[in-house]
Amino acid sequence: MIKPTKLQETELQELNTFQEQSEQLIAQLGQLSFRKLQLETEEQRLKQQHHQLVSFEIEISKKLKETYGDVQVDLKDGTITYS
């Protein structure tokens, strides 16, 4: 029996289709990993900003409490309501 020396055209096409789909999938996974890394970096930056904002809130609260005691402040016009 003579062994074939070349794939049939349909078999070659199937292999090429498989290869293209594999390469596309690998590229998409790489892009997804890159976007995930970017989102994680952005998340860390936002968490740091949140921490700074909370610290700022605590600082403002302490300062106002030292000056005015326990009060409520209307943020629209600055009116103080004593407890």
Secondary structure, 3 states (H helix, E strand, C coil): CCCCCCCCHHHHHHHHHHHHHHHHHHHHHHHHHHHHHHHHHHHHHHHHHHHHHHHHHHHHHHHHHHHHCCEEECCCCCCEEEC
